[in-house]
Amino acid sequence: MSHLIKFLQQNLEISPRICLPDSSAITTAATATFFPGIQLLYHSLMLTHENFTLRVFDLGFTDKQRKWCEEQSFLLLKRFEPDHLLVKPDKKDWPQFNRPYFLQDSDFRWNVWMDCDCIVKS
């Protein structure tokens, strides 16, 4: 992962960095398999934004992955209640169909969905 972080630093870091309103958040969700995408998304936001809130729905992280999330200053780790989901986890592509639930479960005025395998350039 460190070589990817160096690549991001060399290719994405901007100055001055973008400042988002406190009333806004970026929301995503991931399973343990897609956790490296969460890390890349977070680091790309760190290099391009002065402040942000990345709301991450934990869809099955390991304890080590949860610990990493809890150590990040701009990341808000969220657990989800499966009984409130539109499409249950036993169905194919269930996370995609539940995006409205993930976005609705927010205290922020403005919410943007980003897939966990995205990086932010500027």
VENDA-V660825 format. One record per helix or strand of 3 or more residues. SS is the DSSP state (a for helix, b for strand). FROM is the first residue (numbers start at 0). TO is the last residue. If there is no record, write none. Layout:
ss:SS from:FROM to:TO
ss:SS from:FROM to:TO
This chain:
ss:a from:1 to:11
ss:b from:23 to:29
ss:a from:31 to:47
ss:b from:48 to:50
ss:b from:53 to:57
ss:a from:62 to:69
ss:b from:74 to:77
ss:a from:81 to:83
ss:a from:93 to:96
ss:a from:98 to:103
ss:b from:109 to:112
